[in-house]
Amino acid sequence: MQVVGGRYDLIRQVGAGGMGQVFEGFDRNLKRRVAVKLAHANLESAPEWTRRFLREAELMATVSHPGTPAIYDAGLTDTEPYRPYLVMEFVDGLTLDVVLARRGPLPIGIVAALGAQTAAVLAAAHRHRIYHRDLKPSNLMLCDNGTLKVLDFGLAIALDADRSRYTSTGQTIGTPAFMAPELIEARDVTPQTDLYALGLILHELLTGARVVTGTNAFSVWSRQITTPAPDIRVERPEIPADMAGLITFMLEKKPESRPASTVAVHAVLMRHATDLAELVDDNNSPARMYALAVNAPTRSPMAATAIKSAHDPTPASEAMIPTDDLSRGDLHRAVEKARRLADESRYHPALRHLHTAIHDAIPLLGARDADVVDARIQLAGLRFESGDHAETAELYRALIDDLTADRGPYDDQVMYCQRQLAECMLHLGHTSEAVDRFLRLKAQLEARYGSSDRRVVEVAEIVGDLRR
């Protein structure tokens, strides 16, 4: 029996994909069943794939949602060829492709409930600007207690100014039958990329037939780009107009014509979601009891206004944009305007304008939302440029506290804020505290990148100069 990490026994293979194999495993230390994802042996010579594989652990840990498997460990095997592995929660259940094969087209209420759960997981990922890119029925696991898990973030990307994108320009990765046109054409990936895939999944669950097919990958890609999706109500005329309209919007070829966010998708689906009892093996499981108690009063107040009927003349782009997305747009515009004002050395109106936008966005999006964090960092940067180092220091302290609690101490933005705070301390004449901050930053960089990394060396040199 193969053992990885000195503690995880690989019992049997339970799945495989383009990046690796998934095994049922046993953790010798904690005496529990786990899932171990092991990279394919032929990928050990491709550093790009190894980084992407290990990145999956970081991405999934960042999302931290009950609809994704919990991450326990990650590392490299002990012997050559060294292969990265990922240890996570073992999820019992059936993937939706298996459910569909066994039962055929599913009831409308059940499809709505499954789609709403998926949308909720995507909302958590998108809040960190993490996009799955390979959503399909075989990556959605229906558990015995009626909850759904979104699996395999191995092809996900995080769009963050300070993070690497582990994809190459022009590289097409994913499952052709569920790929959005922009993914096929190597254009920008957005939340709407995942919503397109979810629309295809909903369509397939309702009709029992794959929406886009072909004799080979190239023909499928071509049809994804050019062929409109069939009207869902031809196959299922009993589907409510707003749900049918939602699916139609989700399958638009242009990303900007699709729903504005997962929030809007979730709101509409929740109007029609029903209990999953007929799909659940154990209706009295403690997890299901807990889920039922949590969801007992559920009734989405946004559902009535989040989307219009497919026959409503209101443009889709207007009907599908909830309040939070309007706030995001205002926030982005506020950052741009503040930057323009600062470029003209008009710091006071720049700071006032951006501070107001952030203040308005936090109640809707949260202080730790990726867009809000970016705006807060911009605000701190503008204060630094204006010479108000005492106030800037307080802004960076708050950012460090929030980001460390949410992402851990080794996140790039956490370390960026640490460095900026140390610079503030220098400007304020607090050299001792600045040295302490630089030393803390050095330890974080060393843990993340290794002692020989240029960033570690640079910070060590700064500390050396300050101590002379």
BATOR-767370 format. One record per residue (C-alpha): x, y, z; chain. Coordinates in nm, 4 decimals, always signed. Each point is the difference from the previous one (the first is absolute). Example, Ala and Ser with C-alpha at 12.3 -4.5 7.8 and 13.67 -1.06 7.14 Angstrom:
2
((+1.2300,-0.4500,+0.7800),"A")
((+0.1370,+0.3440,-0.0660),"A")
This chain:
468
((+0.0000,+0.0000,+0.0000),"A")
((+0.1385,+0.3388,-0.0999),"A")
((+0.0492,+0.2570,+0.2750),"A")
((+0.0428,+0.3747,-0.0607),"A")
((+0.1121,+0.2607,+0.2460),"A")
((+0.1022,-0.2724,+0.2408),"A")
((-0.3591,-0.0351,+0.1268),"A")
((-0.2563,-0.0348,-0.2798),"A")
((-0.0713,-0.3538,-0.1256),"A")
((-0.1403,-0.0115,-0.3547),"A")
((-0.2735,-0.2640,+0.0113),"A")
((-0.1692,+0.0132,-0.3397),"A")
((-0.0370,+0.2364,-0.2936),"A")
((-0.3409,+0.1699,-0.0086),"A")
((+0.0494,+0.2533,-0.2780),"A")
((+0.2354,+0.1530,-0.2555),"A")
((+0.0358,+0.3159,-0.2022),"A")
((+0.2385,+0.1881,-0.2231),"A")
((+0.2287,+0.0927,+0.2895),"A")
((-0.0054,-0.3059,+0.2229),"A")
((-0.1661,-0.2940,+0.1663),"A")
((-0.2212,+0.0073,+0.3080),"A")
((+0.0305,-0.2767,+0.2575),"A")
((-0.1933,-0.1007,+0.3039),"A")
((+0.2602,+0.0226,+0.2737),"A")
((+0.0499,-0.0484,+0.3701),"A")
((+0.1730,+0.2443,+0.2294),"A")
((+0.2109,-0.2065,+0.2407),"A")
((+0.0435,+0.2858,+0.2458),"A")
((-0.3627,+0.1087,+0.0384),"A")
((-0.1522,-0.3407,-0.0830),"A")
((-0.2449,+0.1286,-0.2567),"A")
((-0.0918,-0.0521,-0.3629),"A")
((+0.1258,+0.2687,-0.2381),"A")
((+0.0184,+0.0688,-0.3713),"A")
((+0.3487,+0.0314,-0.1473),"A")
((+0.0499,+0.1633,-0.3369),"A")
((+0.3330,-0.0982,-0.1530),"A")
((+0.1423,+0.1669,-0.3099),"A")
((+0.0594,-0.2172,-0.3040),"A")
((+0.3549,-0.1389,-0.0088),"A")
((+0.0610,+0.1426,-0.3473),"A")
((-0.0468,+0.3552,+0.1306),"A")
((+0.2915,+0.0059,+0.2424),"A")
((+0.2257,+0.1499,-0.2678),"A")
((-0.2404,+0.2888,-0.0606),"A")
((+0.0460,+0.2609,+0.2755),"A")
((-0.2975,+0.1990,-0.1294),"A")
((-0.2332,-0.2929,+0.0640),"A")
((+0.1532,-0.0681,+0.3409),"A")
((-0.0578,+0.3612,+0.1032),"A")
((-0.3557,-0.0127,-0.1302),"A")
((-0.0663,-0.3231,+0.1887),"A")
((+0.1284,+0.1375,+0.3310),"A")
((-0.1829,+0.3241,-0.0680),"A")
((-0.3266,-0.1953,+0.0166),"A")
((+0.0560,-0.0572,+0.3728),"A")
((+0.0573,+0.3701,+0.0564),"A")
((-0.3041,+0.1016,-0.2047),"A")
((-0.2351,-0.2457,+0.1658),"A")
((+0.1235,+0.0952,+0.3467),"A")
((-0.0640,+0.3641,-0.0897),"A")
((-0.3599,-0.0705,-0.1006),"A")
((-0.0752,-0.1908,+0.3253),"A")
((-0.3677,-0.0754,-0.0647),"A")
((-0.2158,-0.2961,+0.1134),"A")
((-0.0672,-0.0664,-0.3671),"A")
((+0.3668,-0.0841,-0.0679),"A")
((+0.1972,-0.2887,+0.1513),"A")
((+0.2094,+0.1000,+0.3012),"A")
((+0.3746,+0.0110,-0.0685),"A")
((+0.2216,-0.1832,+0.2492),"A")
((+0.3498,-0.0098,-0.1470),"A")
((+0.2132,+0.0410,-0.3137),"A")
((+0.3574,-0.0782,-0.0916),"A")
((+0.2382,-0.2071,-0.2120),"A")
((+0.0506,-0.3750,+0.0170),"A")
((+0.3088,-0.1202,+0.1877),"A")
((+0.1695,-0.1881,-0.2833),"A")
((+0.0811,+0.0654,-0.3639),"A")
((-0.1712,+0.0763,-0.2226),"A")
((-0.1249,+0.2695,+0.2387),"A")
((-0.3708,+0.0492,-0.0584),"A")
((-0.2200,+0.2620,+0.1663),"A")
((-0.2951,-0.1244,+0.1993),"A")
((-0.3067,+0.1562,+0.1590),"A")
((-0.1811,-0.1466,+0.3020),"A")
((-0.3611,+0.0959,+0.0553),"A")
((-0.3309,-0.1038,+0.1465),"A")
((-0.1343,-0.3254,-0.1410),"A")
((-0.3426,+0.0767,-0.1442),"A")
((-0.2581,-0.2776,-0.0230),"A")
((-0.2650,+0.0346,-0.2663),"A")
((-0.0764,-0.0044,-0.3710),"A")
((+0.1145,+0.2467,-0.2611),"A")
((-0.2806,+0.1609,-0.1974),"A")
((+0.0948,-0.1783,-0.3214),"A")
((-0.0637,-0.3302,+0.1806),"A")
((-0.3282,+0.1308,+0.1470),"A")
((-0.1101,+0.1084,-0.3477),"A")
((+0.0960,-0.3356,-0.1558),"A")
((-0.1993,-0.1888,+0.2631),"A")
((-0.3104,+0.2190,+0.0162),"A")
((-0.0215,+0.1912,-0.3259),"A")
((-0.1286,+0.3597,-0.0057),"A")
((-0.0550,+0.1316,+0.3521),"A")
((-0.2967,+0.1898,+0.1467),"A")
((+0.0128,+0.3773,-0.0359),"A")
((+0.0115,+0.0669,+0.3741),"A")
((+0.2880,-0.2408,+0.0540),"A")
((+0.2017,+0.1502,-0.2869),"A")
((-0.0643,+0.3464,+0.1437),"A")
((+0.1216,-0.1135,+0.3438),"A")
((+0.3136,-0.1620,-0.1418),"A")
((+0.0704,+0.3085,-0.2100),"A")
((-0.0522,+0.2331,+0.2965),"A")
((+0.2474,-0.1988,+0.2107),"A")
((+0.2546,+0.0137,-0.2824),"A")
((-0.0544,+0.3736,-0.0414),"A")
((+0.0620,+0.0513,+0.3717),"A")
((+0.3368,-0.1758,-0.0228),"A")
((+0.0933,+0.1996,-0.3089),"A")
((-0.0963,+0.3201,+0.1823),"A")
((+0.2526,-0.0858,+0.2727),"A")
((+0.2706,-0.0665,-0.2591),"A")
((-0.0822,+0.3064,-0.2079),"A")
((+0.0158,+0.2193,+0.3098),"A")
((+0.3729,-0.0791,-0.0036),"A")
((+0.0019,+0.0318,-0.3809),"A")
((+0.0654,-0.3706,-0.0360),"A")
((-0.1617,-0.1542,-0.3060),"A")
((-0.0474,-0.3761,-0.0311),"A")
((+0.0237,-0.0310,-0.3822),"A")
((-0.0872,-0.3718,-0.0053),"A")
((-0.3498,-0.0154,+0.1417),"A")
((-0.1891,-0.3073,-0.1252),"A")
((-0.2355,-0.2680,+0.1405),"A")
((+0.2877,-0.2316,+0.0908),"A")
((+0.1484,+0.2745,+0.2193),"A")
((-0.3212,+0.0443,+0.1995),"A")
((-0.0481,-0.2606,+0.2742),"A")
((-0.3402,-0.0566,+0.1582),"A")
((+0.0614,-0.1274,+0.3523),"A")
((-0.2244,-0.2443,+0.1822),"A")
((-0.1325,+0.2791,+0.2241),"A")
((-0.1227,+0.2168,-0.2884),"A")
((+0.2880,+0.2451,-0.0090),"A")
((+0.2028,+0.0598,-0.3132),"A")
((+0.3777,+0.0324,-0.0210),"A")
((+0.1851,+0.1713,-0.2837),"A")
((+0.3106,-0.2051,-0.0750),"A")
((+0.3275,+0.0432,-0.1865),"A")
((+0.1205,+0.3575,+0.0047),"A")
((+0.3157,-0.1238,-0.1724),"A")
((-0.0508,+0.2206,-0.3050),"A")
((-0.1164,+0.3035,+0.1960),"A")
((+0.1773,+0.3310,-0.0341),"A")
((+0.0218,+0.2865,+0.2445),"A")
((-0.0035,+0.3407,-0.1628),"A")
((+0.1883,+0.2145,+0.2487),"A")
((+0.2517,+0.2712,-0.0706),"A")
((+0.2598,-0.1602,+0.2250),"A")
((-0.0611,-0.3647,-0.0904),"A")
((+0.1396,-0.2039,-0.2845),"A")
((-0.2389,-0.1317,-0.2608),"A")
((+0.0816,-0.3621,-0.0662),"A")
((-0.1279,+0.0032,-0.3549),"A")
((+0.1788,+0.0748,-0.3232),"A")
((-0.1269,+0.2358,-0.2655),"A")
((-0.1817,-0.1958,-0.2660),"A")
((-0.0150,-0.3141,+0.2116),"A")
((-0.3459,-0.1645,-0.0096),"A")
((-0.0706,-0.2045,+0.3104),"A")
((-0.3310,-0.1490,+0.1080),"A")
((-0.2799,-0.2289,-0.1171),"A")
((-0.1212,+0.1032,-0.3487),"A")
((-0.3679,-0.0744,+0.0646),"A")
((-0.0077,+0.2479,+0.2907),"A")
((+0.2428,+0.2687,-0.1133),"A")
((-0.1117,+0.3585,-0.0503),"A")
((+0.0955,+0.1650,-0.3320),"A")
((+0.2458,+0.2377,+0.1695),"A")
((+0.1805,-0.2937,+0.1591),"A")
((+0.0358,-0.1719,-0.3367),"A")
((+0.1299,+0.3199,-0.1583),"A")
((+0.2428,+0.0656,+0.2895),"A")
((-0.1697,+0.3283,+0.0899),"A")
((-0.0456,+0.1345,+0.3531),"A")
((-0.1620,-0.2349,+0.2500),"A")
((-0.2745,+0.1556,+0.2141),"A")
((-0.2760,-0.1204,+0.2347),"A")
((-0.2191,-0.0295,-0.3095),"A")
((+0.2323,-0.2733,-0.1299),"A")
((-0.1104,-0.2269,+0.2842),"A")
((-0.3625,+0.1096,-0.0398),"A")
((+0.0041,-0.1138,-0.3636),"A")
((+0.1113,-0.3469,+0.1116),"A")
((-0.2650,-0.0063,+0.2728),"A")
((-0.2637,+0.0933,-0.2579),"A")
((+0.1046,-0.2977,-0.2128),"A")
((-0.0199,-0.2246,+0.3071),"A")
((-0.3496,+0.1221,+0.0921),"A")
((-0.1155,-0.0514,-0.3593),"A")
((+0.1375,-0.3551,-0.0027),"A")
((-0.1508,-0.0912,+0.3384),"A")
((-0.3410,+0.1197,-0.1193),"A")
((+0.0020,-0.1648,-0.3442),"A")
((+0.2317,-0.2972,+0.0481),"A")
((+0.1940,+0.1007,-0.3134),"A")
((+0.3341,+0.1750,-0.0388),"A")
((-0.0455,+0.3450,-0.1514),"A")
((+0.3142,+0.0173,-0.2162),"A")
((+0.1301,-0.3152,-0.1668),"A")
((+0.2282,-0.0908,-0.2883),"A")
((+0.2130,-0.2743,-0.1457),"A")
((+0.3196,+0.1512,+0.1406),"A")
((+0.1211,+0.2783,+0.2259),"A")
((+0.0427,+0.2467,-0.2862),"A")
((-0.3588,-0.0378,-0.1191),"A")
((-0.1282,+0.0436,+0.3569),"A")
((+0.2118,+0.3131,+0.0468),"A")
((-0.1316,+0.1425,-0.3270),"A")
((-0.3622,-0.0571,+0.1021),"A")
((+0.0609,+0.1504,+0.3440),"A")
((+0.1096,+0.3199,-0.1719),"A")
((-0.2576,+0.0223,-0.2789),"A")
((-0.3104,-0.2135,+0.0662),"A")
((-0.2744,+0.1411,+0.2260),"A")
((-0.1210,-0.2294,+0.2760),"A")
((-0.3416,-0.1613,-0.0591),"A")
((-0.2987,+0.1499,+0.1796),"A")
((-0.0436,-0.1971,+0.3226),"A")
((-0.3787,+0.0413,-0.0126),"A")
((-0.0241,-0.1996,-0.3217),"A")
((+0.1064,-0.3074,+0.1969),"A")
((-0.1502,+0.1022,+0.3354),"A")
((-0.2900,+0.2415,-0.0666),"A")
((-0.1056,-0.0146,+0.3651),"A")
((+0.3160,+0.1806,+0.1159),"A")
((-0.0902,+0.3408,+0.1510),"A")
((+0.0695,+0.2909,-0.2338),"A")
((+0.2500,+0.1694,+0.2304),"A")
((+0.2048,-0.3175,+0.0474),"A")
((-0.0034,-0.0670,-0.3751),"A")
((+0.1035,+0.3598,-0.0600),"A")
((+0.2814,-0.0351,+0.2502),"A")
((+0.1420,-0.3030,-0.1808),"A")
((-0.0291,+0.1816,-0.3327),"A")
((+0.1962,+0.2949,+0.1399),"A")
((+0.2637,-0.2303,+0.1492),"A")
((+0.0613,-0.1553,-0.3430),"A")
((+0.0534,+0.3266,-0.1866),"A")
((+0.3199,-0.0083,-0.2053),"A")
((+0.1174,+0.3425,+0.1203),"A")
((+0.0967,+0.0070,+0.3707),"A")
((-0.1475,+0.3473,+0.0464),"A")
((-0.3428,-0.1316,-0.1057),"A")
((-0.0068,-0.2632,+0.2737),"A")
((-0.1210,+0.0535,+0.3584),"A")
((+0.2062,+0.2551,+0.1875),"A")
((+0.0884,-0.2348,+0.2857),"A")
((-0.0672,-0.3285,+0.1771),"A")
((-0.2145,+0.1987,+0.2431),"A")
((-0.2599,+0.0618,-0.2703),"A")
((+0.0115,-0.3641,-0.1134),"A")
((-0.0418,-0.1266,+0.3555),"A")
((-0.2918,+0.2360,+0.0643),"A")
((-0.2008,-0.1224,-0.2984),"A")
((+0.0697,-0.3684,+0.0587),"A")
((-0.1013,+0.0296,+0.3644),"A")
((-0.3482,+0.1066,-0.1112),"A")
((-0.0522,-0.3508,-0.1392),"A")
((+0.2293,-0.2169,+0.2141),"A")
((-0.1634,-0.2942,+0.1758),"A")
((+0.1230,-0.2524,+0.2519),"A")
((+0.2388,-0.2666,-0.1266),"A")
((-0.1580,-0.2761,+0.2095),"A")
((-0.0663,-0.2300,-0.2958),"A")
((+0.3695,+0.0071,-0.0959),"A")
((+0.1283,-0.0461,+0.3554),"A")
((+0.0772,-0.3414,+0.1472),"A")
((+0.0109,+0.1086,+0.3641),"A")
((-0.2676,+0.2591,+0.0770),"A")
((+0.0755,-0.0223,+0.3721),"A")
((+0.3749,+0.0548,-0.0139),"A")
((+0.1240,+0.2597,+0.2509),"A")
((+0.1455,+0.2104,-0.2828),"A")
((-0.3353,+0.0067,-0.1799),"A")
((-0.1827,+0.0840,+0.3237),"A")
((+0.2396,+0.2908,+0.0463),"A")
((-0.0448,+0.1192,-0.3595),"A")
((-0.3791,-0.0123,+0.0282),"A")
((+0.0108,+0.2045,+0.3205),"A")
((+0.2252,+0.2613,-0.1579),"A")
((-0.2135,+0.0278,-0.3115),"A")
((-0.3449,-0.0155,+0.1591),"A")
((-0.0788,+0.3729,-0.0394),"A")
((+0.1716,+0.0396,-0.3366),"A")
((-0.1793,+0.2341,-0.2344),"A")
((+0.2125,+0.2222,-0.2153),"A")
((-0.1182,+0.3631,+0.0069),"A")
((+0.1943,+0.0650,-0.3207),"A")
((-0.1732,-0.2700,-0.2005),"A")
((-0.2918,+0.2133,-0.1131),"A")
((+0.2218,+0.2695,-0.1473),"A")
((+0.3243,-0.1749,-0.0912),"A")
((-0.1207,-0.1064,-0.3432),"A")
((-0.2880,+0.0755,-0.2288),"A")
((-0.1957,-0.2525,-0.1982),"A")
((+0.1526,-0.1093,-0.3268),"A")
((-0.2866,+0.1886,-0.1658),"A")
((+0.0633,+0.3224,+0.1919),"A")
((+0.1331,+0.2764,-0.2296),"A")
((+0.2465,+0.1200,+0.2651),"A")
((+0.3549,-0.0664,-0.1289),"A")
((+0.1697,-0.2980,+0.1630),"A")
((+0.2963,+0.2110,+0.1042),"A")
((-0.2330,+0.2203,+0.2079),"A")
((-0.2237,-0.2752,+0.1361),"A")
((+0.2868,-0.2125,+0.1249),"A")
((+0.2091,+0.2533,+0.1924),"A")
((-0.0621,-0.0076,+0.3764),"A")
((+0.1011,+0.2708,+0.2440),"A")
((+0.3379,-0.1506,+0.0857),"A")
((+0.1164,+0.0151,-0.3615),"A")
((-0.1036,+0.3620,-0.0320),"A")
((+0.2086,+0.0613,+0.3108),"A")
((+0.2981,-0.1807,-0.1538),"A")
((-0.0249,+0.2133,-0.3110),"A")
((-0.0175,+0.3157,+0.2113),"A")
((+0.3002,-0.1205,+0.1992),"A")
((+0.2083,-0.0650,-0.3109),"A")
((-0.0900,+0.3396,-0.1411),"A")
((+0.0823,+0.1665,+0.3332),"A")
((+0.3475,-0.1561,-0.0010),"A")
((+0.0620,+0.1220,-0.3553),"A")
((-0.1263,+0.3514,+0.0785),"A")
((+0.2075,+0.0198,+0.3192),"A")
((+0.3095,-0.1022,-0.1934),"A")
((-0.0635,+0.2685,-0.2614),"A")
((-0.0454,+0.2641,+0.2672),"A")
((+0.3186,-0.1112,+0.1754),"A")
((+0.1908,+0.0186,-0.3279),"A")
((-0.1012,+0.3668,-0.0031),"A")
((+0.1268,+0.0304,+0.3623),"A")
((-0.3583,+0.0520,+0.1205),"A")
((+0.0357,-0.2408,+0.2895),"A")
((-0.2701,+0.1386,+0.2276),"A")
((-0.2936,-0.0536,-0.2432),"A")
((+0.1551,-0.3297,-0.1145),"A")
((+0.0127,-0.1360,+0.3544),"A")
((-0.3463,+0.1297,+0.0881),"A")
((-0.1579,-0.1510,-0.3130),"A")
((+0.1615,-0.3433,+0.0444),"A")
((-0.0666,-0.0107,+0.3748),"A")
((-0.3716,+0.0645,-0.0620),"A")
((-0.0211,-0.2746,-0.2636),"A")
((+0.1674,-0.2529,+0.2307),"A")
((-0.2260,+0.1011,+0.2880),"A")
((-0.3064,-0.0628,-0.2191),"A")
((+0.1316,-0.3315,-0.1382),"A")
((+0.0977,-0.1689,+0.3277),"A")
((-0.3590,-0.0596,+0.1283),"A")
((-0.0888,-0.1700,-0.3311),"A")
((+0.3184,-0.1910,-0.0795),"A")
((+0.1932,-0.0251,+0.3266),"A")
((+0.3333,+0.1497,+0.0985),"A")
((+0.1891,-0.3126,-0.1135),"A")
((-0.1537,-0.0276,-0.3461),"A")
((+0.2746,-0.0026,-0.2651),"A")
((-0.1228,+0.3168,-0.1750),"A")
((-0.0433,+0.1839,+0.3294),"A")
((+0.3489,-0.1083,+0.1118),"A")
((+0.1462,+0.1310,-0.3266),"A")
((-0.1740,+0.3332,+0.0551),"A")
((+0.1203,+0.0154,+0.3621),"A")
((+0.3568,-0.0632,-0.1165),"A")
((-0.0374,+0.2759,-0.2582),"A")
((-0.1288,+0.2345,+0.2703),"A")
((+0.2974,-0.0799,+0.2239),"A")
((+0.2362,+0.0551,-0.2930),"A")
((-0.1484,+0.3414,-0.0750),"A")
((+0.0292,+0.1015,+0.3653),"A")
((+0.3637,-0.1099,-0.0056),"A")
((+0.0622,+0.2130,-0.3112),"A")
((-0.1679,+0.2980,+0.1671),"A")
((+0.2493,-0.0224,+0.2874),"A")
((-0.2466,-0.0937,+0.2766),"A")
((+0.2064,-0.2929,+0.1268),"A")
((-0.1666,-0.0292,+0.3415),"A")
((-0.3463,-0.0483,-0.1511),"A")
((+0.1454,-0.2249,-0.2705),"A")
((+0.1544,-0.2235,+0.2660),"A")
((-0.3415,-0.0531,+0.1610),"A")
((-0.1519,-0.0927,-0.3361),"A")
((+0.2718,-0.2571,-0.0639),"A")
((-0.0337,-0.1430,+0.3527),"A")
((-0.3720,-0.0565,-0.0559),"A")
((+0.0673,-0.1595,-0.3395),"A")
((+0.2620,-0.2326,+0.1474),"A")
((-0.2383,-0.1105,+0.2764),"A")
((-0.2902,-0.0637,-0.2393),"A")
((+0.2016,-0.1701,-0.2715),"A")
((+0.1994,-0.2180,+0.2402),"A")
((-0.3212,-0.1213,+0.1629),"A")
((-0.1494,-0.0769,-0.3414),"A")
((+0.2994,-0.1264,-0.2002),"A")
((+0.2829,-0.0711,+0.2426),"A")
((+0.3356,+0.1758,+0.0448),"A")
((+0.1575,-0.1123,-0.3287),"A")
((-0.2438,+0.1646,-0.2375),"A")
((+0.1663,+0.2409,-0.2438),"A")
((-0.2235,+0.2918,+0.0946),"A")
((+0.0621,-0.0603,+0.3712),"A")
((+0.3740,+0.0146,-0.0602),"A")
((-0.0359,+0.3078,-0.2216),"A")
((-0.1841,+0.1789,+0.2811),"A")
((+0.2670,-0.1111,+0.2480),"A")
((+0.2655,+0.1625,-0.2123),"A")
((-0.1984,+0.3206,-0.0414),"A")
((-0.0611,+0.0177,+0.3747),"A")
((+0.3729,-0.0382,+0.0626),"A")
((+0.0637,+0.2879,-0.2419),"A")
((-0.2519,+0.2123,+0.1908),"A")
((+0.1847,-0.0707,+0.3234),"A")
((+0.3231,+0.1204,-0.1598),"A")
((-0.1620,+0.3249,-0.1148),"A")
((-0.1365,+0.0516,+0.3512),"A")
((+0.3466,-0.0520,+0.1497),"A")
((-0.0917,-0.3270,+0.1729),"A")
((+0.3045,-0.1912,-0.1209),"A")
((-0.0188,-0.2773,+0.2588),"A")
((-0.3590,-0.0872,-0.0909),"A")
((+0.0896,+0.0236,-0.3701),"A")
((+0.2798,-0.2556,+0.0506),"A")
((-0.2412,-0.2304,+0.1833),"A")
((-0.2468,+0.0264,-0.2878),"A")
((+0.2670,-0.0677,-0.2617),"A")
((+0.1205,-0.3039,+0.1981),"A")
((-0.3557,-0.1334,+0.0174),"A")
((-0.0350,+0.0579,-0.3737),"A")
((+0.3291,-0.1801,-0.0645),"A")
((-0.1235,-0.3036,+0.1939),"A")
((-0.3260,-0.0044,-0.1958),"A")
((+0.1737,+0.0322,-0.3365),"A")
((+0.2505,-0.2690,+0.0945),"A")
((-0.2758,-0.2413,+0.0981),"A")
((-0.1849,+0.0669,-0.3266),"A")
((+0.2852,+0.0247,-0.2510),"A")
((+0.3172,-0.1381,+0.1622),"A")
((+0.3075,+0.1684,+0.1449),"A")
((+0.1698,+0.0602,-0.3356),"A")
((-0.2902,+0.1917,-0.1546),"A")
((+0.0951,+0.3506,-0.1121),"A")
((-0.2754,+0.1557,+0.2110),"A")
((+0.1369,-0.1642,+0.3140),"A")
((+0.3520,+0.1158,-0.0831),"A")
((-0.1222,+0.3551,-0.0654),"A")
((-0.1809,+0.0252,+0.3348),"A")
((+0.3015,-0.1463,+0.1815),"A")
((+0.2164,+0.2731,-0.1548),"A")
((-0.2443,+0.2685,+0.1146),"A")
((+0.0128,-0.1349,+0.3570),"A")
((+0.3784,-0.0069,-0.0155),"A")
((+0.0141,+0.3642,-0.1119),"A")
((-0.2408,+0.1103,+0.2736),"A")
((+0.2023,-0.1731,+0.2713),"A")
((+0.3274,+0.1704,-0.0929),"A")
